[in-house]
Amino acid sequence: MTTSHSSTPASAPASAAGTSTEASEDAQQFWEKRYRGGTQPGRGRPNAVFAGLVAGLPAGAALDLGCGPGGDTLWLAGRGWTVTAVDISPTALAGVRADADAAGLEDRVRTEHHDLSVSFPEGRFDLVSAQFLQTPLAFPRRRVLRRAAEAVAPGGLLLIVEHASVPPWGRAAHPDLELPTAAETLTGLALAEGEWTVEIAETRHREATGPDGETATVDDNVIAARRRA
């Protein structure tokens, strides 16, 4: 760890409803197993939908929730943003820090270790990003996304991209994955009337490629809401 960015472990408040140390450990073990496996899809490159929507924004302070390998974080930092990257996996966060150091972006990237069902980063941000923040494990996603909205500064943007369908090769592996509609996710945010402008709330199609080279059309929801200044 360097002085320019840190990894902050989350601690569970005694009043955290619906969470437990055991559940938190299970979730961390699940994601640690994935990232310790050596293969980290998306490492080094941003989500294409995310990049297309954010490219024209002026740089500011960003929060990347469930940053994983850090493709979005590093892309933002390379364009002048200061980014707080959050994940439940210490292995993923270590990779983000290493890549930030290698790219000379260590002054713009801060990592924080959180189980978002238990704790959440402090502060307000010009951009709060939740890219595919979905899991087959029990997870209070609606509550977490509402907290994400609270973290948006006046004039800032909340950007959510989520799976709306599962390709044929993923159905058996993720039978319990929550797949809301864009309208359901937007309703669940409970954005205060008069305080927000919803810029996008739609489902988009894209071609996905499976592990054996097979292809399928899948759906993603895109929600972009700006807090009025």
N, C-alpha and C positions, 0 to 999 in steps of 0.2 A: 504493500500500500504506500502511496506517496501522499504528500501533503496537499496536492492539488485536487485529489478526489478521494472519496472514502467509501468503504462498505460498511453500512450501518445495520446491525442485526435488529430485527423487530422483536419486541417483547409483547406478550399477550396481556391486555388489561383483564383484571379479574371479572369485569362486567361484560366481557365480550360474549354476546348471545350467539348461540349456535356454533361456537368454535371450541376446540380443546387442544391441548398440547399434542395429544396423540394424533388428532386429525391433521394438525399442522405438519407434524413429522411425516405422516403418510404422504401428504401432497409434496413435500420437499423431496422425499425419497423417490417419488414417481418421476419428477422432473430431473432430479440429479441423475437417475439412471439413464434418461434420454441424453442428457448433455455429456455425461461421462462416456457414452458409447463411442465418442470420437467423431461421428457424423453429425454436423449441425447445419441442416438445410437453411439457406438464407444468410449464412454468415458472410459478411463483407458486402452485402448488397441490400438496398431497401425494398420494401414492398412497393411494387410498381404503382398501385392505386394511390397509396399514401404519398409517394414522391410526386405524382402528377398533381395532387390536390394542394400540396404544401409548397411546391417549387416557387410560386409567385409571392409568398408571404415574406414580409420583412423579418429578419432574424430577431429573436428575443430569447426568452426563457421557456424551455420545453420540458414536459414530463412524459417519459416513455414507459407506460405500464406494461409489465410482462415483456420486457425488452428482448428476452431470449438471446440469440447470438449477437444482437446489437447492430444489425444492418441499418435500421432506421436511425438509431442514436448516432452512429458514426457519420451517416449521410448528413444529418442535421448539423452536427458539430463542424463538419467540413465546409458548411455554408454559413458559418458564423454564429450559430445558435449555441447557447449554453444549455446542456441537457442533463437532467436527472434521470438516470436509467434504473429501473426497478425490476427485480425478479425474485422469485422464491428460491432459485437455484444458485448457490455460491459458485458452482462451476461455470455457469453461464456468465455471471458477473465478472469472474476472474478473466474470462475470455474477452469481455468487452473492455476491461481495463488494459489488458495486454495489447489489444488492437488499437486502442486510443493512444497508448504510449508509442507504439510503433509508427503511428501516423502523425505524431507530433500534436495530438489533440487533447493531451491530458489536462490542460487548463480549462477545457470546455466540457469535460465529461465528469460527472459525479455518479457513482453507483451506490444504491441503497438496497439492502436485503430486506424484503418484506414478504410476508404471507398476507396478501391484501384482504383476506377474510378476517384478519386480526388487527392489522395496523396499516397506516397510510402515510405517505410522505407529507411533511409540513410545507406550507407556502402556497402561493398563487402563481400561475404560469400563463404565458401568452398562448401556449399550445399544450393541450393535454391529449395524448394519443393512446388509444386502446385498440391495438391491431390484433384481431383474432384472439381476444382474451376469453377463451373458452376452454373447457376441460371436461373430460368424462368423469371426473371426481365431483363430489359434493362441493359446491362453491356458491356463495351468496352473490351472484353476478349482478343482479339488479341493484343491490345495495352498494356494491363497489362502483358501479357506473354512476350512481347518484353522487357518491363521494367524489368521483372524478369530475363531475360537473361543478361541484362546489369549489374545486381547485382551479377553475378557469378564472383568470383575471378579467376585469372589465375590458371589453374590446377583444378578448381572446377567443380562441376556437377550441371546441371539443370535437375530436375526430374519431369516430368508431368505424372500423371495418370488421365484419364478422362473417363466419360461415353461415350460409342460409341453406346449404345442402351438403351432402357427403358423397364423394365419388364412389363408384361400385367397389373399388378395392379398399375403401376405408370403413365400410358399413359394419363389418364384423368386429373390427378393432375398437370402434367407438359407438356402440349401440345406444349409449345413454347421453351422448353429446346433445346439449341444448341447441336447438336450431330455431330461433325466433324469426318472425317477420320484421322488416324494417319498422313497420308501424308499432309492433309490440315493443321493440326496443325503445323507440322514441317515447311511447306512452310511459314505459317503466322509468324513464329518466325524471319524470314529474317536473319538468322545467317550469319555472314560475312565469306565468303569463305576463307579457310586457317587458320581461327582462332578457329575452332571448329572441334571436332570429334563426329559424331553421333554414339553412341554405341548401341542404341535400338530405333526403330521406327516401332511398330507393334501393331496389335490388338490381344488381348487374350480373351479366353472364360472362364467363371466361372459360377458356380451354385449359384443362389441367392434365398433367402427364403423370402416370403412375410409376411405381418402382420397376416395373417390367417394360416400360415404354408405351403402355396402353394410354389412350386419351379418353376424356369425357368432358362434357360441358357441366360446369358447376355454377352455383349461384352464390354471390356475396352481397350482404347488405352494406350500404354506405350511409352513414349518418354524420352530418356536419352541422353543428349548431354554434352560433356566435353569441357570446354574452354582450349585451349592449353596453357601450361605454357610459 
